[in-house]
Amino acid sequence: MSKLSPRELAKKNGLDVKEVIKALLSLGLKVAETSKKIDEDTTQMVIELLSKKETTPEPILDIPPTEASKTGIPPSIIKEVKIEKPTPPAKPEAKKETSIITKAPVVTVMGHVDHGKTTLLDTIRKTAVASGEVGGITQKIGAYEVKVKNKSITFIDTPGHEAFTSMRARGAQVTDLVLLVVAADEGIRPQTLEALNHAKAAKVPVMVVVNKIDKPGSDNQKIRQELSSYGLLPDVWGGDTVYVDVSAKVGTNIQELLEMVLTFTEILELKTDLGVPANGVIIESRMDKGRGPLATVILKEGILRIGDYIEADEVVGKTKSLVDSFGKQLKEALPSIPVEISGFEQIPPAGSLMRIITSKEARDKLSDQQKTPIEQTAKPLPSLDELIKRGEQERKTVDIILKTDSVGSMEALSQSILKLSHEGITPMILHQDIGGINSSDVNLAYVSRAVIVGFNVRPDPQANQLIEELNIPIKLYRIIYQALEDIENLLKGAVVKVEVEKVIGKARIQALFKVPKIGIVAGCLVTSGKAVRSSSVRVIRDGVVIREGKIASLRRFKDDAKEVPAGTECGIRLEGYQDFFENDEIEFFIKE
């Protein structure tokens, strides 16, 4: 008999895979070993153990207790009957039981900055697509679904810096398992412990992913020793924590990691109730120019359907559309599977609880919501009098106008900025909002002598022109800790080292083409400057940076091109990215 995995053993012998795993654990195997192939002797022991459990003899004679001692029959085969009025079965309970199902695990990836969380998530996506088990292109909605051996796993795509504390804590509300990523060549760092503390506080189990095992100087045993002192004793050392060694960059052991996640969460026996009104958690929210307020939700229970009235932190709406992480339009959403919802009247706060409400509740709440869509999150613009008074005072602040791509990142970044100070000099956020940088932001920066800080956003053309004319200081970031370092240096009066970016061209996506064995190619018109094959690019949608990366191919008709001038059409394919929309802008830039 060849070696079998627990799932293969269960399928071959008509057994429940969870019972097989429990049997392996009872035989002394560790959790980490239960996802591997098991030898013939262990296989036979499991079969015998489960067969014995199923064939334990039941009493075969029903005898009243007053007669049992008189029969002379061995007690082992006597079932003493208690004579009492039978209780009728509870039909409602039986009905409710049918609505209880096993749900997909929701996994959050956490860890220190630069330890490989983003690379791990990208590699998991690519592994799933390459295996042919995921159809479609994942959308940027803050969470995504992966299928492994016909089973789903949902990954929450969390940012990696300690400034996103509040977002991490919110993510733990729906998280079933935390993957704590630690670089094998660096070990424990501040955000490693911060993430671990969040998981412990939320009572969420932790699996350690030791990443970068391909790098020189990596020491996965040292990582185990360090983390053991924080309560993460490896199961192979007698503890309860599973460790998986991977290289996200090379792809080593990624499939094994996914299978281990499934094995571990099967032991947890995750259940949900479809028979209750739908409720869940808002993972991310943003404003879309064409579709209005959007929110990514992961349901905890129930089924959400098109037309349902919904509420999240006093923000109400009626579900207009449900889109999954592959961009597929759905009629209903089930627990654990991330979906992007449109239909809210305002932008619901990230991390808030969402629930279905009645149409009457929606009408009542809506009457109290006749406000601007972003009133709850955006600071109002200061008046001219306030700015004059502020200018007359001794300047002990660095004034900032903050624009970000989403509510969650705005909250986290503003909280972190306001904690900074140096010798009595503090930052002051005059205005904060989500979306691209516009002319109003630039004019406010001019009259208030403020710095514009953008996170994952870009200025629109009118704002760009004003910035150049008025010489407005502006800093754009995609990594939060770089923004905080620069702002801290501004408070110290230090000269911030600036890496100059030069935009050399822009293009507009006019059409999308699916090419067999290659993927999605964006058909573009170069609107200004030139498209250069060797340059870096940004994909911008409604003023928000969706992706930054490198060009995989640039073609003019059927020929490869090094450059394409303005007014000319071309085909562009990016490295590791295909989530284009028509009318997206592609910005070509170089760093000097």
C-alpha positions, 0 to 999 in steps of 0.5 A, a space after each residue: 500500500 502506498 502512502 496516503 494523505 489524510 484526505 486520500 485515506 478518508 476518501 478511499 475508506 469512506 471516512 470523515 477527514 476530521 475523524 481521520 485527523 483526530 485519530 492521527 492526533 490521538 496516535 501522537 502525531 503533531 498537527 504539522 504532521 497530519 497534512 503529510 503522507 502517512 505510512 502503511 502501519 499508521 494507515 492501518 492503525 487509523 482504520 482499525 481505530 475508527 472501525 473499532 469505534 464504529 463497531 462497539 457493540 450496542 446493547 441488544 435487549 431492552 429489559 426494564 430495570 426491575 427485571 434485569 437482575 433476574 435474567 442471568 444474561 450478561 449485563 454487556 448486552 442488556 439495555 435497561 429501559 427507563 419506563 417514562 413518558 417519551 418526549 416528542 422531538 423538537 421540530 424547530 431544532 431539527 429545522 434549525 440544524 439544517 441551516 448550520 453549515 461548515 464555513 470557509 476559514 478567514 485568514 489574516 496575514 500579519 508580521 513586521 514590515 518587509 518580512 514578505 507579507 505582500 509577496 506571500 499573498 501575491 504568491 498564494 494568488 499566483 499559486 491558486 491561479 496556476 493550479 487552475 483552481 481559481 478562475 478569473 482575475 482577483 480584484 482590489 477589494 481588501 480581501 480575496 478568496 483562494 480555492 485549494 482542492 475544491 475548498 475555499 480560504 479567504 485571505 484578508 489583505 492587511 497593511 503591514 506597518 504598526 500604524 494600521 493597528 486599528 485595521 488589524 484589530 478590526 480584521 481580527 473580528 472575523 479572522 479564524 486564523 492568523 498567519 504570523 510571517 517572520 523573516 528567517 534571516 531577521 527574526 522577531 521585530 516590533 511589528 511581529 510582537 504587535 501582531 502577535 498581541 492583537 491575535 492573542 487579545 482577539 483569541 485567534 489561533 496563530 500559525 507561524 510562517 517562517 519566510 525567506 528560507 532561501 536567503 543566506 543566513 536564514 535560521 528557522 530553528 532560531 525563529 522557533 526558539 525566539 517565539 517559544 519565549 512568547 508562548 508559541 512553542 512548536 507542536 513538534 517540541 510539545 507545544 500547540 503552534 504549527 510552523 511552516 517554512 516557506 520562501 514566498 519569493 521562490 514559491 517553496 512550500 506555498 502549496 503545503 502552507 495552504 494545505 496546512 491551513 485547511 487541515 488546521 481549520 478543519 480541526 477547528 470545525 468552523 460553523 455558521 448559520 445560514 438561517 439568521 439575518 445576514 451580518 458581518 464586518 466591513 473590511 474596507 470602504 471607499 468612494 467610487 466616482 461611478 458607483 458611489 460608496 463601496 464597502 468590502 464585507 465578510 459575512 459571519 452569518 446569514 445570506 445577503 441578497 440584492 435588494 436587502 436593506 443594510 446598516 453599518 454604524 448608522 450608515 444605511 443603504 439598499 444592496 444594489 450589487 455584490 461583486 466577489 474578489 474575481 470581479 463576478 457579479 453575484 445575486 447573493 453572498 454567503 459567509 466567509 466569502 469577501 464581496 464588494 457591496 454598492 448601495 450605501 448612502 454614505 461611506 461606512 467606517 471600515 471595521 464596523 458591523 454590518 447587518 440586515 435591517 427592515 425597510 422601515 428601519 432604513 427609512 427612519 435612519 435615512 431621514 437622519 442622514 441628510 449629510 454629505 457622504 464623507 461628513 463622518 470621516 472628513 474634517 471640514 475646511 477651515 474658514 479664512 478667519 481661522 487661517 488668519 488667526 493661525 498665521 498670526 500665532 507663533 508657528 509651532 505646528 506643521 500643517 498637513 492636508 491629508 488625502 488617502 485612498 480609503 477610510 481605513 488608511 486615512 484613520 490609521 495614518 491620521 492617528 499615527 501622524 497626530 502622535 508625532 512631536 518634537 520639542 513642542 512642535 506638532 503636526 496639525 491636520 487641517 483637512 483630511 479626505 479620501 480620493 484624489 488630490 484636487 484644486 480645493 486641496 491645493 488652494 487650501 495648502 496655499 493660503 494655509 502654508 500647508 504640506 499636502 500628504 497623499 497616500 496611494 492617491 495622485 493629483 488631477 490635471 488641474 491640481 497638478 497645474 496649480 501645484 506647479 504654479 503656486 510651488 506647493 509642497 506635496 509628498 506622495 507615498 505608498 508605504 506608510 512608515 516612509 510618510 511618518 519618517 518624513 513628517 517626523 523629519 519635518 518636525 525636527 526641521 531636517 531636510 527631507 531627502 527627496 528622491 525626485 520622480 519625473 513623469 515622462 508620459 501618460 496613457 488612457 486605457 481604451 480597451 482590454 484584450 484577453 490573449 491566450 497563454 498571456 493574459 490581459 493586455 491593455 489597449 492604450 492611447 498615449 495622451 501626453 509625453 511618451 510611453 517608455 518600456 524601461 520606465 516604472 508605471 502607475 495604474 490610476 483610477 479616479 485619482 487613486 493609485 491602484 498599482 505601481 510596477 514595471 512593464 512586461 511588454 510594450 507593443 505597437 501593432 504586432 511589434 515590440 517597442 522601446 518608446 511610443 509617442 503621444 497620440 499613438 496607440 499601443 498595447 501594454 502588459 504589466 508584470 504580475 498585474 491584470 486588473 485593468 479597467 477601461 478609462 484607467 490612466 497609466 502614468 510612466 515615470 522615472 526616478 532621478 
